[in-house]
Amino acid sequence: MMLLKNRKLGRKIEEIKEGETLTLTEKMEDKDLLLYLGLTNDANPLYVQHDYASQTTYKKPLVPSIMLIGMVTSAVSKYLPGPGSYILSHHIEFPNPVHHYETIKFRFEVKEVKIKENEVVIEIVGENEDGSRVLNGRIKVCPPSQIKGMGGTVLENF
């Protein structure tokens, strides 16, 4: 179990507006790739073997797509809407591969706020340093709900 500092909940549905944006930049580092590969035991040579990857159409090792999805879910959990949020569905495409050491700029935009359903639809675009799209997506998120009796303040881990 991971213990974190006490966290304040993210924004409730009424605090989110259509058209809001969030931009984040992430660099694909070796340490992150090694953590992913160690956690999943995914030994795909396209992710780790430079000699193999150099003989493919990709020319260099790739970053697993699921790592990009992880960055999207992390942004939802941290920022938009923030702690207490949950992704209900996602549709994500990867039009171009991401190679080791590339820096990806993610742009999130709130497209719909459905107050009755307590759902927010967010569009995501990811681009590399050259401006090539590496991720197109649309997610449906349930923002955090007000917990009765806690006043929406800081929550304890236990």
Secondary structure as a PSIPRED ss2 file (coil, helix, strand):
# PSIPRED VFORMAT (PSIPRED V4.0)

   1 M C   1.000  0.000  0.000
   2 M C   1.000  0.000  0.000
   3 L C   1.000  0.000  0.000
   4 L C   1.000  0.000  0.000
   5 K C   1.000  0.000  0.000
   6 N C   1.000  0.000  0.000
   7 R E   0.000  0.000  1.000
   8 K C   1.000  0.000  0.000
   9 L C   1.000  0.000  0.000
  10 G C   1.000  0.000  0.000
  11 R C   1.000  0.000  0.000
  12 K C   1.000  0.000  0.000
  13 I H   0.000  1.000  0.000
  14 E H   0.000  1.000  0.000
  15 E H   0.000  1.000  0.000
  16 I C   1.000  0.000  0.000
  17 K C   1.000  0.000  0.000
  18 E C   1.000  0.000  0.000
  19 G C   1.000  0.000  0.000
  20 E C   1.000  0.000  0.000
  21 T E   0.000  0.000  1.000
  22 L E   0.000  0.000  1.000
  23 T E   0.000  0.000  1.000
  24 L E   0.000  0.000  1.000
  25 T E   0.000  0.000  1.000
  26 E E   0.000  0.000  1.000
  27 K E   0.000  0.000  1.000
  28 M C   1.000  0.000  0.000
  29 E C   1.000  0.000  0.000
  30 D H   0.000  1.000  0.000
  31 K H   0.000  1.000  0.000
  32 D H   0.000  1.000  0.000
  33 L H   0.000  1.000  0.000
  34 L H   0.000  1.000  0.000
  35 L H   0.000  1.000  0.000
  36 Y H   0.000  1.000  0.000
  37 L H   0.000  1.000  0.000
  38 G H   0.000  1.000  0.000
  39 L H   0.000  1.000  0.000
  40 T H   0.000  1.000  0.000
  41 N C   1.000  0.000  0.000
  42 D C   1.000  0.000  0.000
  43 A C   1.000  0.000  0.000
  44 N C   1.000  0.000  0.000
  45 P H   0.000  1.000  0.000
  46 L H   0.000  1.000  0.000
  47 Y H   0.000  1.000  0.000
  48 V H   0.000  1.000  0.000
  49 Q C   1.000  0.000  0.000
  50 H H   0.000  1.000  0.000
  51 D H   0.000  1.000  0.000
  52 Y H   0.000  1.000  0.000
  53 A H   0.000  1.000  0.000
  54 S C   1.000  0.000  0.000
  55 Q C   1.000  0.000  0.000
  56 T C   1.000  0.000  0.000
  57 T C   1.000  0.000  0.000
  58 Y C   1.000  0.000  0.000
  59 K C   1.000  0.000  0.000
  60 K C   1.000  0.000  0.000
  61 P C   1.000  0.000  0.000
  62 L E   0.000  0.000  1.000
  63 V C   1.000  0.000  0.000
  64 P C   1.000  0.000  0.000
  65 S H   0.000  1.000  0.000
  66 I H   0.000  1.000  0.000
  67 M H   0.000  1.000  0.000
  68 L H   0.000  1.000  0.000
  69 I H   0.000  1.000  0.000
  70 G H   0.000  1.000  0.000
  71 M H   0.000  1.000  0.000
  72 V H   0.000  1.000  0.000
  73 T H   0.000  1.000  0.000
  74 S H   0.000  1.000  0.000
  75 A H   0.000  1.000  0.000
  76 V H   0.000  1.000  0.000
  77 S H   0.000  1.000  0.000
  78 K H   0.000  1.000  0.000
  79 Y C   1.000  0.000  0.000
  80 L C   1.000  0.000  0.000
  81 P C   1.000  0.000  0.000
  82 G C   1.000  0.000  0.000
  83 P C   1.000  0.000  0.000
  84 G C   1.000  0.000  0.000
  85 S C   1.000  0.000  0.000
  86 Y E   0.000  0.000  1.000
  87 I E   0.000  0.000  1.000
  88 L E   0.000  0.000  1.000
  89 S E   0.000  0.000  1.000
  90 H E   0.000  0.000  1.000
  91 H E   0.000  0.000  1.000
  92 I E   0.000  0.000  1.000
  93 E E   0.000  0.000  1.000
  94 F C   1.000  0.000  0.000
  95 P C   1.000  0.000  0.000
  96 N C   1.000  0.000  0.000
  97 P C   1.000  0.000  0.000
  98 V C   1.000  0.000  0.000
  99 H E   0.000  0.000  1.000
 100 H C   1.000  0.000  0.000
 101 Y C   1.000  0.000  0.000
 102 E C   1.000  0.000  0.000
 103 T E   0.000  0.000  1.000
 104 I E   0.000  0.000  1.000
 105 K E   0.000  0.000  1.000
 106 F E   0.000  0.000  1.000
 107 R E   0.000  0.000  1.000
 108 F E   0.000  0.000  1.000
 109 E E   0.000  0.000  1.000
 110 V E   0.000  0.000  1.000
 111 K E   0.000  0.000  1.000
 112 E E   0.000  0.000  1.000
 113 V E   0.000  0.000  1.000
 114 K E   0.000  0.000  1.000
 115 I C   1.000  0.000  0.000
 116 K C   1.000  0.000  0.000
 117 E C   1.000  0.000  0.000
 118 N C   1.000  0.000  0.000
 119 E E   0.000  0.000  1.000
 120 V E   0.000  0.000  1.000
 121 V E   0.000  0.000  1.000
 122 I E   0.000  0.000  1.000
 123 E E   0.000  0.000  1.000
 124 I E   0.000  0.000  1.000
 125 V E   0.000  0.000  1.000
 126 G E   0.000  0.000  1.000
 127 E E   0.000  0.000  1.000
 128 N C   1.000  0.000  0.000
 129 E C   1.000  0.000  0.000
 130 D C   1.000  0.000  0.000
 131 G C   1.000  0.000  0.000
 132 S C   1.000  0.000  0.000
 133 R E   0.000  0.000  1.000
 134 V E   0.000  0.000  1.000
 135 L E   0.000  0.000  1.000
 136 N E   0.000  0.000  1.000
 137 G E   0.000  0.000  1.000
 138 R E   0.000  0.000  1.000
 139 I E   0.000  0.000  1.000
 140 K E   0.000  0.000  1.000
 141 V E   0.000  0.000  1.000
 142 C E   0.000  0.000  1.000
 143 P C   1.000  0.000  0.000
 144 P C   1.000  0.000  0.000
 145 S C   1.000  0.000  0.000
 146 Q C   1.000  0.000  0.000
 147 I C   1.000  0.000  0.000
 148 K C   1.000  0.000  0.000
 149 G C   1.000  0.000  0.000
 150 M C   1.000  0.000  0.000
 151 G C   1.000  0.000  0.000
 152 G C   1.000  0.000  0.000
 153 T C   1.000  0.000  0.000
 154 V C   1.000  0.000  0.000
 155 L E   0.000  0.000  1.000
 156 E C   1.000  0.000  0.000
 157 N C   1.000  0.000  0.000
 158 F C   1.000  0.000  0.000
